[in-house]
């Protein structure tokens, strides 16, 4: 047996006890960062999702697409205003955001999963009124926060062994279109589904302590203390806030992990050491 084959065999042997642990479990994955910008990364992610479905997991993919939105806005010569560092999404911008997320990005992910042997269905939060939103902040325009999540369509897809791929676009009470932060949308969907796991793929290894080391296991109380002390700061705060809200909404555990690591999702689900930072209520 070659060294590579021996390593694969060890990995498979380690994974065997975990393959039935998640039978019929719901795992929501927020996809962003490296996997979305690389064809190789996208293909690898798609294979992982198909394997999850093959072993009985119900995966739900929620994606972002900020760089693609920025690129098209620049090409169209659309300039944006910013309030407290956040883009103001006016009526023209939200139309472009919907076109990119629900069209270009969503269908690219669907195609990758189908090419890997899965059966993916592309959706946005507007389909079947899945994500009904309130305006997050009037100063930010058409940016929404989900207030109602209808999961009936997702359960129908699970019964047919389909893989939902969801663009974070929602609708308002007056039929407005709202752009939703991808992490926030994933957290709301995971909570409504009472998911076993919410996996937030990002471009860092996880939540780090004051020495810069990744903390592999965290409780909500410890995470709040780290935030109060300033150890968790900057761009990590929106992800940890999403994690805490999802846990309070009924998600069993949230993991913040590095999407640049090959097979990060499988390593988290099917190995004893996992990947990234796992957060639980207590």
Order of alpha helices (4+ residues) and beta strands (2+ residues): alpha-beta-alpha-alpha-beta-alpha-beta-beta-alpha-alpha-beta-beta-beta-alpha-beta-beta-beta-alpha-beta-beta-alpha-alpha-beta-alpha-beta
